[in-house]
Amino acid sequence: MRAIITVVGKDTVGILAKISAQCAEHNVNVIEVSQSILQDMFCMIMLVDVSKCNIEFTAFAENCKKLGEDMGLVVNAMHEDIFNTMHRI
């Protein structure tokens, strides 16, 4: 089971490290990462494997959102099936 994590906000040191640490804490494996800096804005998309996550996915997604708020970022975690359905025409 895979999920997509998106992160958007003002670029600061340690964003990738903190989001990755959140994943590691809950046994979520990072499969692929794409990130870029657009002027001073940080944008990242992560593909993660949540099949061995040690908490419910909804709780993990909420933890990611809270971490983002604490860092002044918008962080969303979405199950891959929902992501694919939303982006299908």
N, CA, C and O atoms as a CHARMM CRD file, in Angstrom:
* protein
*
  356
    1    1 MET  N      0.84400  -1.16400   0.00000 PROA 1      0.00000
    2    1 MET  CA     0.00000   0.00000   0.00000 PROA 1      0.00000
    3    1 MET  C      0.89800   1.23900   0.00000 PROA 1      0.00000
    4    1 MET  O      1.78700   1.36900   0.84200 PROA 1      0.00000
    5    2 ARG  N      0.66100   2.14300  -0.94700 PROA 2      0.00000
    6    2 ARG  CA     1.50600   3.32500  -1.06500 PROA 2      0.00000
    7    2 ARG  C      0.68800   4.58300  -0.82300 PROA 2      0.00000
    8    2 ARG  O     -0.54000   4.58200  -0.90700 PROA 2      0.00000
    9    3 ALA  N      1.41500   5.66600  -0.51800 PROA 3      0.00000
   10    3 ALA  CA     0.77700   6.95300  -0.29900 PROA 3      0.00000
   11    3 ALA  C      1.66400   8.04200  -0.88200 PROA 3      0.00000
   12    3 ALA  O      2.84600   7.83000  -1.15400 PROA 3      0.00000
   13    4 ILE  N      1.06800   9.20500  -1.06500 PROA 4      0.00000
   14    4 ILE  CA     1.76500  10.38200  -1.56100 PROA 4      0.00000
   15    4 ILE  C      1.77800  11.41000  -0.43400 PROA 4      0.00000
   16    4 ILE  O      0.74000  11.70200   0.15900 PROA 4      0.00000
   17    5 ILE  N      2.95900  11.95800  -0.14100 PROA 5      0.00000
   18    5 ILE  CA     3.07300  13.04500   0.82600 PROA 5      0.00000
   19    5 ILE  C      3.53700  14.27300   0.05600 PROA 5      0.00000
   20    5 ILE  O      4.54900  14.22300  -0.64200 PROA 5      0.00000
   21    6 THR  N      2.80300  15.37300   0.17900 PROA 6      0.00000
   22    6 THR  CA     3.21000  16.61900  -0.45200 PROA 6      0.00000
   23    6 THR  C      3.55100  17.62800   0.63500 PROA 6      0.00000
   24    6 THR  O      2.91400  17.67100   1.68700 PROA 6      0.00000
   25    7 VAL  N      4.56300  18.43600   0.36200 PROA 7      0.00000
   26    7 VAL  CA     5.02100  19.45100   1.30000 PROA 7      0.00000
   27    7 VAL  C      5.24600  20.74300   0.52000 PROA 7      0.00000
   28    7 VAL  O      5.94600  20.75300  -0.49200 PROA 7      0.00000
   29    8 VAL  N      4.64700  21.82900   0.99900 PROA 8      0.00000
   30    8 VAL  CA     4.81500  23.12900   0.36400 PROA 8      0.00000
   31    8 VAL  C      4.95300  24.19000   1.44600 PROA 8      0.00000
   32    8 VAL  O      4.20900  24.18900   2.42600 PROA 8      0.00000
   33    9 GLY  N      5.90900  25.09500   1.26400 PROA 9      0.00000
   34    9 GLY  CA     6.06600  26.20000   2.20000 PROA 9      0.00000
   35    9 GLY  C      7.38600  26.90100   2.02300 PROA 9      0.00000
   36    9 GLY  O      8.16700  26.56600   1.13200 PROA 9      0.00000
   37   10 LYS  N      7.63700  27.87700   2.87600 PROA 10     0.00000
   38   10 LYS  CA     8.87700  28.63600   2.82200 PROA 10     0.00000
   39   10 LYS  C     10.05000  27.71000   3.11300 PROA 10     0.00000
   40   10 LYS  O     10.01000  26.91600   4.05300 PROA 10     0.00000
   41   11 ASP  N     11.08900  27.81900   2.29900 PROA 11     0.00000
   42   11 ASP  CA    12.25700  26.95400   2.43400 PROA 11     0.00000
   43   11 ASP  C     13.01000  27.24300   3.73200 PROA 11     0.00000
   44   11 ASP  O     13.32900  28.39400   4.03100 PROA 11     0.00000
   45   12 THR  N     13.28400  26.20500   4.48700 PROA 12     0.00000
   46   12 THR  CA    14.10300  26.28700   5.69800 PROA 12     0.00000
   47   12 THR  C     14.95700  25.02700   5.77800 PROA 12     0.00000
   48   12 THR  O     14.69600  24.04400   5.08500 PROA 12     0.00000
   49   13 VAL  N     15.95900  25.06500   6.61300 PROA 13     0.00000
   50   13 VAL  CA    16.84200  23.91300   6.81600 PROA 13     0.00000
   51   13 VAL  C     16.08100  22.80500   7.54700 PROA 13     0.00000
   52   13 VAL  O     15.37400  23.06600   8.52000 PROA 13     0.00000
   53   14 GLY  N     16.23200  21.57400   7.07200 PROA 14     0.00000
   54   14 GLY  CA    15.74000  20.40600   7.80300 PROA 14     0.00000
   55   14 GLY  C     14.36100  19.89800   7.44300 PROA 14     0.00000
   56   14 GLY  O     13.85600  18.99100   8.10600 PROA 14     0.00000
   57   15 ILE  N     13.73400  20.45000   6.41600 PROA 15     0.00000
   58   15 ILE  CA    12.37900  19.99800   6.07000 PROA 15     0.00000
   59   15 ILE  C     12.38000  18.51300   5.70900 PROA 15     0.00000
   60   15 ILE  O     11.62000  17.72800   6.27700 PROA 15     0.00000
   61   16 LEU  N     13.23300  18.13600   4.76700 PROA 16     0.00000
   62   16 LEU  CA    13.29100  16.73200   4.34600 PROA 16     0.00000
   63   16 LEU  C     13.62900  15.82700   5.52400 PROA 16     0.00000
   64   16 LEU  O     13.05000  14.75000   5.66600 PROA 16     0.00000
   65   17 ALA  N     14.55700  16.25400   6.36300 PROA 17     0.00000
   66   17 ALA  CA    14.97000  15.44500   7.52200 PROA 17     0.00000
   67   17 ALA  C     13.80800  15.22000   8.48600 PROA 17     0.00000
   68   17 ALA  O     13.61800  14.10700   8.97700 PROA 17     0.00000
   69   18 LYS  N     13.03800  16.26000   8.75900 PROA 18     0.00000
   70   18 LYS  CA    11.93300  16.13600   9.72300 PROA 18     0.00000
   71   18 LYS  C     10.79400  15.28800   9.17400 PROA 18     0.00000
   72   18 LYS  O     10.21600  14.48200   9.90200 PROA 18     0.00000
   73   19 ILE  N     10.47100  15.45900   7.90900 PROA 19     0.00000
   74   19 ILE  CA     9.40900  14.65000   7.31100 PROA 19     0.00000
   75   19 ILE  C      9.84900  13.18700   7.22700 PROA 19     0.00000
   76   19 ILE  O      9.06200  12.28200   7.50400 PROA 19     0.00000
   77   20 SER  N     11.10200  12.96100   6.84800 PROA 20     0.00000
   78   20 SER  CA    11.63300  11.58700   6.79100 PROA 20     0.00000
   79   20 SER  C     11.66200  10.94900   8.17000 PROA 20     0.00000
   80   20 SER  O     11.37800   9.75900   8.30900 PROA 20     0.00000
   81   21 ALA  N     12.00100  11.72700   9.19200 PROA 21     0.00000
   82   21 ALA  CA    12.02200  11.20600  10.56300 PROA 21     0.00000
   83   21 ALA  C     10.62100  10.79700  11.00300 PROA 21     0.00000
   84   21 ALA  O     10.45300   9.78900  11.69100 PROA 21     0.00000
   85   22 GLN  N      9.62100  11.57300  10.60900 PROA 22     0.00000
   86   22 GLN  CA     8.22700  11.22800  10.91300 PROA 22     0.00000
   87   22 GLN  C      7.87300   9.89000  10.26600 PROA 22     0.00000
   88   22 GLN  O      7.22200   9.04600  10.88100 PROA 22     0.00000
   89   23 CYS  N      8.30400   9.70700   9.02400 PROA 23     0.00000
   90   23 CYS  CA     8.05200   8.43600   8.33600 PROA 23     0.00000
   91   23 CYS  C      8.74700   7.28900   9.06700 PROA 23     0.00000
   92   23 CYS  O      8.13200   6.25500   9.32600 PROA 23     0.00000
   93   24 ALA  N     10.00900   7.46600   9.39400 PROA 24     0.00000
   94   24 ALA  CA    10.77700   6.40700  10.06300 PROA 24     0.00000
   95   24 ALA  C     10.16400   6.04400  11.41200 PROA 24     0.00000
   96   24 ALA  O     10.12200   4.87100  11.78300 PROA 24     0.00000
   97   25 GLU  N      9.69100   7.04300  12.13800 PROA 25     0.00000
   98   25 GLU  CA     9.08000   6.80000  13.45600 PROA 25     0.00000
   99   25 GLU  C      7.88800   5.86500  13.35300 PROA 25     0.00000
  100   25 GLU  O      7.60200   5.10900  14.28200 PROA 25     0.00000
  101   26 HSD  N      7.19300   5.91500  12.22400 PROA 26     0.00000
  102   26 HSD  CA     5.98800   5.09300  12.04500 PROA 26     0.00000
  103   26 HSD  C      6.18900   3.95400  11.05900 PROA 26     0.00000
  104   26 HSD  O      5.22300   3.37800  10.55800 PROA 26     0.00000
  105   27 ASN  N      7.45900   3.62800  10.78000 PROA 27     0.00000
  106   27 ASN  CA     7.80500   2.49500   9.91700 PROA 27     0.00000
  107   27 ASN  C      7.26200   2.65200   8.49500 PROA 27     0.00000
  108   27 ASN  O      6.86300   1.67500   7.86100 PROA 27     0.00000
  109   28 VAL  N      7.25200   3.88300   8.01000 PROA 28     0.00000
  110   28 VAL  CA     6.82400   4.19000   6.65200 PROA 28     0.00000
  111   28 VAL  C      8.08300   4.34600   5.80700 PROA 28     0.00000
  112   28 VAL  O      8.94200   5.17400   6.11100 PROA 28     0.00000
  113   29 ASN  N      8.18900   3.55600   4.75400 PROA 29     0.00000
  114   29 ASN  CA     9.38200   3.54700   3.91800 PROA 29     0.00000
  115   29 ASN  C      9.25900   4.56300   2.78200 PROA 29     0.00000
  116   29 ASN  O      8.27900   4.55600   2.03700 PROA 29     0.00000
  117   30 VAL  N     10.25800   5.43500   2.65700 PROA 30     0.00000
  118   30 VAL  CA    10.28500   6.40700   1.57000 PROA 30     0.00000
  119   30 VAL  C     10.81400   5.70300   0.32200 PROA 30     0.00000
  120   30 VAL  O     11.92700   5.17800   0.32000 PROA 30     0.00000
  121   31 ILE  N     10.01200   5.69700  -0.72800 PROA 31     0.00000
  122   31 ILE  CA    10.37700   5.02400  -1.97300 PROA 31     0.00000
  123   31 ILE  C     11.04000   5.99300  -2.94400 PROA 31     0.00000
  124   31 ILE  O     12.06300   5.68300  -3.55400 PROA 31     0.00000
  125   32 GLU  N     10.43700   7.17000  -3.07200 PROA 32     0.00000
  126   32 GLU  CA    10.94100   8.13700  -4.04700 PROA 32     0.00000
  127   32 GLU  C     10.63600   9.54700  -3.56100 PROA 32     0.00000
  128   32 GLU  O      9.60500   9.78900  -2.93400 PROA 32     0.00000
  129   33 VAL  N     11.54800  10.47900  -3.86000 PROA 33     0.00000
  130   33 VAL  CA    11.37900  11.87600  -3.45200 PROA 33     0.00000
  131   33 VAL  C     11.70300  12.78400  -4.63700 PROA 33     0.00000
  132   33 VAL  O     12.68900  12.58100  -5.34600 PROA 33     0.00000
  133   34 SER  N     10.86400  13.77100  -4.82800 PROA 34     0.00000
  134   34 SER  CA    11.13600  14.82500  -5.79500 PROA 34     0.00000
  135   34 SER  C     10.93400  16.15000  -5.07100 PROA 34     0.00000
  136   34 SER  O      9.89300  16.37700  -4.45500 PROA 34     0.00000
  137   35 GLN  N     11.93500  17.02100  -5.14800 PROA 35     0.00000
  138   35 GLN  CA    11.79700  18.30700  -4.47800 PROA 35     0.00000
  139   35 GLN  C     12.42400  19.39600  -5.31900 PROA 35     0.00000
  140   35 GLN  O     13.33300  19.14900  -6.11100 PROA 35     0.00000
  141   36 SER  N     11.92700  20.59600  -5.13400 PROA 36     0.00000
  142   36 SER  CA    12.52000  21.74100  -5.81200 PROA 36     0.00000
  143   36 SER  C     12.27900  22.98600  -4.97300 PROA 36     0.00000
  144   36 SER  O     11.37000  23.04300  -4.14500 PROA 36     0.00000
  145   37 ILE  N     13.11300  23.97000  -5.21400 PROA 37     0.00000
  146   37 ILE  CA    12.97000  25.25900  -4.57200 PROA 37     0.00000
  147   37 ILE  C     12.55700  26.23800  -5.66000 PROA 37     0.00000
  148   37 ILE  O     13.27400  26.40600  -6.64600 PROA 37     0.00000
  149   38 LEU  N     11.42200  26.87600  -5.49300 PROA 38     0.00000
  150   38 LEU  CA    10.92600  27.86900  -6.43800 PROA 38     0.00000
  151   38 LEU  C     11.06000  29.21900  -5.75000 PROA 38     0.00000
  152   38 LEU  O     10.22800  29.59000  -4.92200 PROA 38     0.00000
  153   39 GLN  N     12.11900  29.95100  -6.10100 PROA 39     0.00000
  154   39 GLN  CA    12.53900  31.16200  -5.39800 PROA 39     0.00000
  155   39 GLN  C     12.77200  30.79200  -3.93600 PROA 39     0.00000
  156   39 GLN  O     13.76600  30.12800  -3.64400 PROA 39     0.00000
  157   40 ASP  N     11.90100  31.19000  -3.00100 PROA 40     0.00000
  158   40 ASP  CA    12.11200  30.80800  -1.60700 PROA 40     0.00000
  159   40 ASP  C     11.07000  29.79800  -1.11900 PROA 40     0.00000
  160   40 ASP  O     10.92900  29.57200   0.08300 PROA 40     0.00000
  161   41 MET  N     10.34200  29.19300  -2.06800 PROA 41     0.00000
  162   41 MET  CA     9.31700  28.20700  -1.71200 PROA 41     0.00000
  163   41 MET  C      9.82600  26.79100  -1.91900 PROA 41     0.00000
  164   41 MET  O     10.37700  26.46500  -2.97100 PROA 41     0.00000
  165   42 PHE  N      9.63900  25.95500  -0.91100 PROA 42     0.00000
  166   42 PHE  CA    10.04100  24.55300  -0.94400 PROA 42     0.00000
  167   42 PHE  C      8.84500  23.73100  -1.39200 PROA 42     0.00000
  168   42 PHE  O      7.74600  23.89600  -0.86200 PROA 42     0.00000
  169   43 CYS  N      9.04500  22.84900  -2.36100 PROA 43     0.00000
  170   43 CYS  CA     7.98900  21.96600  -2.86400 PROA 43     0.00000
  171   43 CYS  C      8.54200  20.54200  -2.93700 PROA 43     0.00000
  172   43 CYS  O      9.59200  20.31000  -3.53600 PROA 43     0.00000
  173   44 MET  N      7.83800  19.59900  -2.33000 PROA 44     0.00000
  174   44 MET  CA     8.31100  18.21800  -2.32400 PROA 44     0.00000
  175   44 MET  C      7.13800  17.26300  -2.47600 PROA 44     0.00000
  176   44 MET  O      6.05300  17.48700  -1.93900 PROA 44     0.00000
  177   45 ILE  N      7.38300  16.19400  -3.21800 PROA 45     0.00000
  178   45 ILE  CA     6.44000  15.08700  -3.33200 PROA 45     0.00000
  179   45 ILE  C      7.20000  13.82100  -2.96100 PROA 45     0.00000
  180   45 ILE  O      8.28000  13.56100  -3.49000 PROA 45     0.00000
  181   46 MET  N      6.63800  13.04400  -2.05900 PROA 46     0.00000
  182   46 MET  CA     7.24900  11.77500  -1.64400 PROA 46     0.00000
  183   46 MET  C      6.27700  10.63900  -1.94600 PROA 46     0.00000
  184   46 MET  O      5.08100  10.74200  -1.67500 PROA 46     0.00000
  185   47 LEU  N      6.80000   9.56700  -2.50400 PROA 47     0.00000
  186   47 LEU  CA     6.04100   8.32800  -2.64900 PROA 47     0.00000
  187   47 LEU  C      6.52500   7.42100  -1.52700 PROA 47     0.00000
  188   47 LEU  O      7.72100   7.15100  -1.41900 PROA 47     0.00000
  189   48 VAL  N      5.60700   6.95100  -0.69500 PROA 48     0.00000
  190   48 VAL  CA     5.98300   6.14900   0.46900 PROA 48     0.00000
  191   48 VAL  C      5.18600   4.85300   0.51000 PROA 48     0.00000
  192   48 VAL  O      4.07400   4.77000  -0.01200 PROA 48     0.00000
  193   49 ASP  N      5.77600   3.84500   1.14000 PROA 49     0.00000
  194   49 ASP  CA     5.11400   2.55400   1.36500 PROA 49     0.00000
  195   49 ASP  C      4.59200   2.55600   2.80100 PROA 49     0.00000
  196   49 ASP  O      5.37200   2.61000   3.75200 PROA 49     0.00000
  197   50 VAL  N      3.27700   2.49600   2.95000 PROA 50     0.00000
  198   50 VAL  CA     2.66300   2.53400   4.28300 PROA 50     0.00000
  199   50 VAL  C      2.14900   1.16000   4.72300 PROA 50     0.00000
  200   50 VAL  O      1.41100   1.05800   5.70300 PROA 50     0.00000
  201   51 SER  N      2.53600   0.11100   4.00500 PROA 51     0.00000
  202   51 SER  CA     2.01200  -1.22500   4.32300 PROA 51     0.00000
  203   51 SER  C      2.45500  -1.71900   5.69700 PROA 51     0.00000
  204   51 SER  O      1.79000  -2.57200   6.28500 PROA 51     0.00000
  205   52 LYS  N      3.56700  -1.19800   6.22000 PROA 52     0.00000
  206   52 LYS  CA     4.04700  -1.62500   7.54000 PROA 52     0.00000
  207   52 LYS  C      3.93400  -0.50800   8.57900 PROA 52     0.00000
  208   52 LYS  O      4.56100  -0.56200   9.63700 PROA 52     0.00000
  209   53 CYS  N      3.12900   0.49700   8.26200 PROA 53     0.00000
  210   53 CYS  CA     2.93900   1.62200   9.18500 PROA 53     0.00000
  211   53 CYS  C      2.41000   1.09700  10.51800 PROA 53     0.00000
  212   53 CYS  O      1.50700   0.26200  10.55000 PROA 53     0.00000
  213   54 ASN  N      2.98200   1.59600  11.62200 PROA 54     0.00000
  214   54 ASN  CA     2.62500   1.06900  12.94600 PROA 54     0.00000
  215   54 ASN  C      1.44900   1.79700  13.59200 PROA 54     0.00000
  216   54 ASN  O      1.13200   1.54200  14.75400 PROA 54     0.00000
  217   55 ILE  N      0.79800   2.70100  12.85600 PROA 55     0.00000
  218   55 ILE  CA    -0.44100   3.33200  13.30800 PROA 55     0.00000
  219   55 ILE  C     -1.40100   3.36700  12.11600 PROA 55     0.00000
  220   55 ILE  O     -0.99500   3.12200  10.97900 PROA 55     0.00000
  221   56 GLU  N     -2.66800   3.67200  12.38000 PROA 56     0.00000
  222   56 GLU  CA    -3.64100   3.79400  11.29000 PROA 56     0.00000
  223   56 GLU  C     -3.18900   4.88800  10.32400 PROA 56     0.00000
  224   56 GLU  O     -2.59800   5.88300  10.74200 PROA 56     0.00000
  225   57 PHE  N     -3.46600   4.70300   9.03900 PROA 57     0.00000
  226   57 PHE  CA    -3.03000   5.68600   8.05700 PROA 57     0.00000
  227   57 PHE  C     -3.61700   7.06400   8.33300 PROA 57     0.00000
  228   57 PHE  O     -2.92600   8.06900   8.16700 PROA 57     0.00000
  229   58 THR  N     -4.87100   7.13000   8.74800 PROA 58     0.00000
  230   58 THR  CA    -5.48500   8.43400   9.03700 PROA 58     0.00000
  231   58 THR  C     -4.74100   9.15100  10.15900 PROA 58     0.00000
  232   58 THR  O     -4.59000  10.37100  10.11800 PROA 58     0.00000
  233   59 ALA  N     -4.27700   8.40700  11.16000 PROA 59     0.00000
  234   59 ALA  CA    -3.49800   9.00600  12.25000 PROA 59     0.00000
  235   59 ALA  C     -2.14100   9.47700  11.73500 PROA 59     0.00000
  236   59 ALA  O     -1.66200  10.54100  12.12500 PROA 59     0.00000
  237   60 PHE  N     -1.52400   8.68900  10.86400 PROA 60     0.00000
  238   60 PHE  CA    -0.24700   9.08400  10.27700 PROA 60     0.00000
  239   60 PHE  C     -0.41500  10.37100   9.46900 PROA 60     0.00000
  240   60 PHE  O      0.39900  11.28700   9.58100 PROA 60     0.00000
  241   61 ALA  N     -1.47200  10.44000   8.65700 PROA 61     0.00000
  242   61 ALA  CA    -1.73500  11.63200   7.84700 PROA 61     0.00000
  243   61 ALA  C     -1.95200  12.85100   8.74700 PROA 61     0.00000
  244   61 ALA  O     -1.47700  13.94400   8.44000 PROA 61     0.00000
  245   62 GLU  N     -2.65900  12.66600   9.84000 PROA 62     0.00000
  246   62 GLU  CA    -2.89500  13.76900  10.77900 PROA 62     0.00000
  247   62 GLU  C     -1.59000  14.20900  11.44700 PROA 62     0.00000
  248   62 GLU  O     -1.35900  15.40200  11.64100 PROA 62     0.00000
  249   63 ASN  N     -0.74000  13.24400  11.79500 PROA 63     0.00000
  250   63 ASN  CA     0.57200  13.57900  12.37300 PROA 63     0.00000
  251   63 ASN  C      1.41300  14.38700  11.38700 PROA 63     0.00000
  252   63 ASN  O      2.08900  15.33800  11.78000 PROA 63     0.00000
  253   64 CYS  N      1.37200  14.01300  10.11600 PROA 64     0.00000
  254   64 CYS  CA     2.10800  14.75400   9.09100 PROA 64     0.00000
  255   64 CYS  C      1.58100  16.17900   8.97100 PROA 64     0.00000
  256   64 CYS  O      2.35400  17.13300   8.87900 PROA 64     0.00000
  257   65 LYS  N      0.26100  16.31300   8.97300 PROA 65     0.00000
  258   65 LYS  CA    -0.35700  17.63800   8.88300 PROA 65     0.00000
  259   65 LYS  C      0.05800  18.50600  10.06700 PROA 65     0.00000
  260   65 LYS  O      0.40000  19.67500   9.89200 PROA 65     0.00000
  261   66 LYS  N      0.02800  17.93800  11.26600 PROA 66     0.00000
  262   66 LYS  CA     0.40500  18.67500  12.48100 PROA 66     0.00000
  263   66 LYS  C      1.87400  19.08300  12.43700 PROA 66     0.00000
  264   66 LYS  O      2.21400  20.21600  12.77900 PROA 66     0.00000
  265   67 LEU  N      2.74700  18.16900  12.01600 PROA 67     0.00000
  266   67 LEU  CA     4.17000  18.48900  11.88600 PROA 67     0.00000
  267   67 LEU  C      4.35100  19.65400  10.92900 PROA 67     0.00000
  268   67 LEU  O      5.12900  20.57000  11.19500 PROA 67     0.00000
  269   68 GLY  N      3.63100  19.61600   9.81500 PROA 68     0.00000
  270   68 GLY  CA     3.69700  20.71100   8.85500 PROA 68     0.00000
  271   68 GLY  C      3.27200  22.03500   9.46100 PROA 68     0.00000
  272   68 GLY  O      3.93000  23.05600   9.26300 PROA 68     0.00000
  273   69 GLU  N      2.17500  22.01700  10.19800 PROA 69     0.00000
  274   69 GLU  CA     1.70400  23.24400  10.84000 PROA 69     0.00000
  275   69 GLU  C      2.74900  23.78100  11.81100 PROA 69     0.00000
  276   69 GLU  O      2.98900  24.98700  11.86400 PROA 69     0.00000
  277   70 ASP  N      3.36600  22.89500  12.57300 PROA 70     0.00000
  278   70 ASP  CA     4.40300  23.30300  13.52500 PROA 70     0.00000
  279   70 ASP  C      5.60500  23.92800  12.82000 PROA 70     0.00000
  280   70 ASP  O      6.29900  24.76900  13.39100 PROA 70     0.00000
  281   71 MET  N      5.84700  23.51200  11.57500 PROA 71     0.00000
  282   71 MET  CA     6.99300  24.00400  10.80500 PROA 71     0.00000
  283   71 MET  C      6.61200  25.15200   9.86700 PROA 71     0.00000
  284   71 MET  O      7.47300  25.68100   9.16300 PROA 71     0.00000
  285   72 GLY  N      5.33700  25.54400   9.84900 PROA 72     0.00000
  286   72 GLY  CA     4.88200  26.59600   8.95100 PROA 72     0.00000
  287   72 GLY  C      4.73700  26.13500   7.51600 PROA 72     0.00000
  288   72 GLY  O      4.88700  26.92900   6.58800 PROA 72     0.00000
  289   73 LEU  N      4.44300  24.84900   7.32600 PROA 73     0.00000
  290   73 LEU  CA     4.30900  24.24000   6.00800 PROA 73     0.00000
  291   73 LEU  C      2.92400  23.63400   5.83900 PROA 73     0.00000
  292   73 LEU  O      2.20000  23.42600   6.81300 PROA 73     0.00000
  293   74 VAL  N      2.57000  23.35600   4.60500 PROA 74     0.00000
  294   74 VAL  CA     1.36200  22.57700   4.32900 PROA 74     0.00000
  295   74 VAL  C      1.83100  21.18000   3.93700 PROA 74     0.00000
  296   74 VAL  O      2.49000  21.00200   2.91300 PROA 74     0.00000
  297   75 VAL  N      1.48500  20.18800   4.76500 PROA 75     0.00000
  298   75 VAL  CA     1.87800  18.80300   4.51200 PROA 75     0.00000
  299   75 VAL  C      0.61200  17.96000   4.41900 PROA 75     0.00000
  300   75 VAL  O     -0.22300  17.97300   5.32300 PROA 75     0.00000
  301   76 ASN  N      0.48300  17.23400   3.32700 PROA 76     0.00000
  302   76 ASN  CA    -0.66300  16.34200   3.12300 PROA 76     0.00000
  303   76 ASN  C     -0.16800  14.94300   2.81200 PROA 76     0.00000
  304   76 ASN  O      0.75500  14.76300   2.01800 PROA 76     0.00000
  305   77 ALA  N     -0.78100  13.96000   3.43600 PROA 77     0.00000
  306   77 ALA  CA    -0.51700  12.55400   3.13300 PROA 77     0.00000
  307   77 ALA  C     -1.82300  11.95800   2.62000 PROA 77     0.00000
  308   77 ALA  O     -2.86100  12.04100   3.27800 PROA 77     0.00000
  309   78 MET  N     -1.75400  11.36000   1.44000 PROA 78     0.00000
  310   78 MET  CA    -2.94200  10.83300   0.79800 PROA 78     0.00000
  311   78 MET  C     -2.66300   9.43600   0.25300 PROA 78     0.00000
  312   78 MET  O     -1.63700   9.20700  -0.38800 PROA 78     0.00000
  313   79 HSD  N     -3.56200   8.51900   0.50600 PROA 79     0.00000
  314   79 HSD  CA    -3.43200   7.16200  -0.02100 PROA 79     0.00000
  315   79 HSD  C     -3.33500   7.24200  -1.54500 PROA 79     0.00000
  316   79 HSD  O     -4.02700   8.04600  -2.16900 PROA 79     0.00000
  317   80 GLU  N     -2.49600   6.42700  -2.13300 PROA 80     0.00000
  318   80 GLU  CA    -2.25500   6.44700  -3.57400 PROA 80     0.00000
  319   80 GLU  C     -3.53700   6.27300  -4.39000 PROA 80     0.00000
  320   80 GLU  O     -3.70400   6.93100  -5.41800 PROA 80     0.00000
  321   81 ASP  N     -4.43700   5.40400  -3.95300 PROA 81     0.00000
  322   81 ASP  CA    -5.68000   5.18200  -4.70100 PROA 81     0.00000
  323   81 ASP  C     -6.52000   6.45300  -4.77300 PROA 81     0.00000
  324   81 ASP  O     -7.08900   6.75800  -5.82100 PROA 81     0.00000
  325   82 ILE  N     -6.60300   7.19300  -3.68000 PROA 82     0.00000
  326   82 ILE  CA    -7.35700   8.43300  -3.67000 PROA 82     0.00000
  327   82 ILE  C     -6.66600   9.47100  -4.54400 PROA 82     0.00000
  328   82 ILE  O     -7.32300  10.18400  -5.30200 PROA 82     0.00000
  329   83 PHE  N     -5.34500   9.55600  -4.44100 PROA 83     0.00000
  330   83 PHE  CA    -4.56900  10.48100  -5.26600 PROA 83     0.00000
  331   83 PHE  C     -4.80700  10.20600  -6.74200 PROA 83     0.00000
  332   83 PHE  O     -5.06000  11.13200  -7.51200 PROA 83     0.00000
  333   84 ASN  N     -4.72900   8.95200  -7.14100 PROA 84     0.00000
  334   84 ASN  CA    -4.92600   8.57200  -8.55000 PROA 84     0.00000
  335   84 ASN  C     -6.34900   8.87800  -9.01900 PROA 84     0.00000
  336   84 ASN  O     -6.54700   9.35200 -10.13800 PROA 84     0.00000
  337   85 THR  N     -7.33600   8.60800  -8.16900 PROA 85     0.00000
  338   85 THR  CA    -8.73000   8.87400  -8.52400 PROA 85     0.00000
  339   85 THR  C     -8.96700  10.36000  -8.69800 PROA 85     0.00000
  340   85 THR  O     -9.67000  10.76900  -9.62300 PROA 85     0.00000
  341   86 MET  N     -8.39500  11.17300  -7.83100 PROA 86     0.00000
  342   86 MET  CA    -8.58000  12.62200  -7.90900 PROA 86     0.00000
  343   86 MET  C     -7.95200  13.20800  -9.16600 PROA 86     0.00000
  344   86 MET  O     -8.42200  14.22700  -9.67300 PROA 86     0.00000
  345   87 HSD  N     -6.89300  12.57700  -9.67600 PROA 87     0.00000
  346   87 HSD  CA    -6.16400  13.12800 -10.80400 PROA 87     0.00000
  347   87 HSD  C     -6.46700  12.42800 -12.13200 PROA 87     0.00000
  348   87 HSD  O     -5.72700  12.56700 -13.10700 PROA 87     0.00000
  349   88 ARG  N     -7.55300  11.68400 -12.14800 PROA 88     0.00000
  350   88 ARG  CA    -7.97800  10.99900 -13.36200 PROA 88     0.00000
  351   88 ARG  C     -9.11200  11.78900 -14.00400 PROA 88     0.00000
  352   88 ARG  O    -10.04600  12.21200 -13.32300 PROA 88     0.00000
  353   89 ILE  N     -9.03000  11.97700 -15.27400 PROA 89     0.00000
  354   89 ILE  CA   -10.08500  12.74000 -15.97100 PROA 89     0.00000
  355   89 ILE  C    -11.06300  11.79200 -16.62200 PROA 89     0.00000
  356   89 ILE  O    -12.02100  12.23200 -17.25600 PROA 89     0.00000
